[in-house]
Amino acid sequence: MNTPIDVTLTGSDSPVEGLVNLITYDGQDAYEFQSTDETLHLIITQDANGQWHRVAGTDPYFSGWVDELAEQVSALKS
């Protein structure tokens, strides 16, 4: 994934639209989400057990966004 992809996360009031890029974070592959309105920034990585974790980004955030973003990223990788 060399080009940004469009992703929509479920917000409390309305969907949160943005772009995801593959980046390197602390020496490992990570996915960075930036909302188009620049209110949400989220970086997630996958651990050795295959679990996804938020490693950086804005607060507050919904913990469900990690899973939602991971599902969309995983679907693109397959």
N, C-alpha and C positions, 0 to 999 in steps of 0.2 A: 504494500500500500504506500505508494510514493506521492499520491495526490490526496488532498483533503477530501473527506467524504461527508455528505450531509447526514446528520443524525438529529432525531427529535426525542427528547426525554419528557416524561410526564411531570408537569409542574403542578403546584397546588391550585393555581387559578387558571392556567392555560399551558399548552405545550411549550417546552423550551427548545428552540431550534438552534443548531450550531454546527460546527465543523469538527471533525476528529482527524488528527494526524498521528502517525507513528513517529515516536521520538525515542531518544536514549535518555534514561533517567537513572542516575547512580549506576551506570554501566550495564543496565539491562533495558530490553525493549519495553516501552510503555506507550500508552495511548493518551493523548491530550485532547480534551474537549474544551472548546471555547464557544460560548453562546454568541449568537449574532449580535445581541444587544450588549454584550460584554459584561453581563451581570454574574455569569457563572463560568468558572474555570475549574476543571477537574482532570487530574492525572491518575490513571490506574495502571497497575502492573499485575502480572500473574506470578504467584509463588511456585516453588518446586512441586507442590502438591496440586497445582492447577487451580487454586483459589485466587480470586481477584480481590485486590485491595486498593483503596484510595491512598495515594502517597503524597499528594499535594493538591492544593486548590483553594478556592474561596470558601469561607464559612458565612452563614450556615449552608448546609447542603442536606439533601435527603439521602439516607444510606441506601435506599432502593435504587438510586441512580447508578451506583457502582454495578449492581447486577444488571440493570437495564442497559447500560453502556456496554458491559462485557458481552451480553447476549448479541447486541448489534454488531460488535467488533468480531465476535466469533463467527457469526453468520457470513461476514464478508471474507473471512480468512478461508472458509471451506469452499 
